[in-house]
Amino acid sequence: MSEALNGSRTTTGEVAGAWLDGGWKAPFGDAIMRTLATPKRMLVRGEGCRVWDVDGNEYLDFLAGIAVNALGHAHPALVDAVSAQVATLAHVSNYFSTPSQLELAQRLRVITGAGDRGRVLFGNSGAEANEAAFKLARLNKGPHGRKTRVLALHNAFHGRTMGSLALTGKPPMREAFEPLPGGVEHIDSTIEALEAAIDDRVAALFVEPIKGEAGVLDLPEGFLRRARELTEKHHALLIVDEIQTGVGRTGRWFAYQHADILPDAVTVAKGMAGGVPIGALVTFGWASDLFTQGQHGSTFGGNPLATAAGNAVLAEIERSDLVGNAARRGEELKQLIRSFDSPLIDDVRGHGLLIGIGLTDGEAHRLSDAALANGLIINAPNESSIRLAPPLIVGDAELAEFRERFGRALASL
Ligand SMILES: *Cc1c(COP(=O)(O)O)cnc(C)c1O
């Protein structure tokens, strides 16, 4: 233990001893649960769109902690807000409210479009937000008798806790943990499959509007609008999981806004507090009346530290029009990727700064490793897809740098 701690870093990111030259890998393998593969690098510091590893190498970060570091690393707006809040009041329990909690709830009501009838339930992660949404679905009894069915989409990812895993449409993740909470049926992501499946016994339809973990797969044109019509007709909740797509990532505040609809509930997490753990369920209209006192709760959920971080992030996104930046830079980045004209690149998917690159060969892991070796962090969610989710602050310099490093990685395969 003391041996391993010799490698601890100082706050300036300087590192001594045992962590250098891959020396961290054995302690990682020893102490961290086997659920995680050995990471590719040990990181010690970040600034803007860059991070540095323990050996002093610099990387352009086009993953942003999987769409989390919306403002990049060590953004002064987030650093100042969190520092000030932790020096004032970090946590109070749900017996008390705080100004930052109410401010963030109000901000979420505005940017989601839920407005005055919107309500917010705070948690600490995406999975927890979806757990809350699942409980909300159970409370939808409907006017026509008992609702027993919950619909979700094949290949959609909703989290790893038992309830959110029940919603997740990826059998290999689920099988070891069955039986999971019941009633969930997975359907194909087509309008026809939805029309065939939905009826008055459906309590809720869960939709991931762009399937991030599946490789950034867009829904078919018109799916969300049809889903809105059908769920309304059958008094089913339309619940949109915007944990990865939300908070400006796709070039709108939320991806459902591209389809010009309002859902009954939306789950938000990843990018909302720029790296401080947070999650939220936001309800709209009649869905805001389903939960009653005592039916859900969380010790940390909505605490002043996390909500202050959320306010800082949302305020900075507004101040610097990062939603607009995501839309513009996303288009530029897609153009840039297409301009490589590589036989390896099959298609370019996604919206704004959530971009998937479909590969002709199953070379995604090799390509992401080659990128890393060339100072670029990207991600291979599966063998045939590359995912890009850079900080929303990317500009000309970062795009130029990406072109160079990604080009070198492509050429090296
Ligand atoms: C990441 C993610 C989740 C789970 O969030 P956690 O914070 O990891 O629990 C759920 N849904 C989607 C769409 C996600 O991208």
The ligand as an ORCA input file, in Angstrom:
! r2SCAN-3c Opt
* xyz 0 1
  C     -24.262      6.706    -20.058
  C     -25.680      6.418    -20.328
  C     -26.539      5.925    -19.335
  C     -26.049      5.526    -17.965
  O     -25.498      6.584    -17.266
  P     -24.542      6.280    -16.007
  O     -24.250      7.642    -15.465
  O     -23.350      5.560    -16.525
  O     -25.322      5.461    -15.064
  C     -27.864      5.743    -19.647
  N     -28.343      6.052    -20.859
  C     -27.559      6.542    -21.839
  C     -28.152      6.884    -23.164
  C     -26.205      6.724    -21.606
  O     -25.408      7.183    -22.595
*
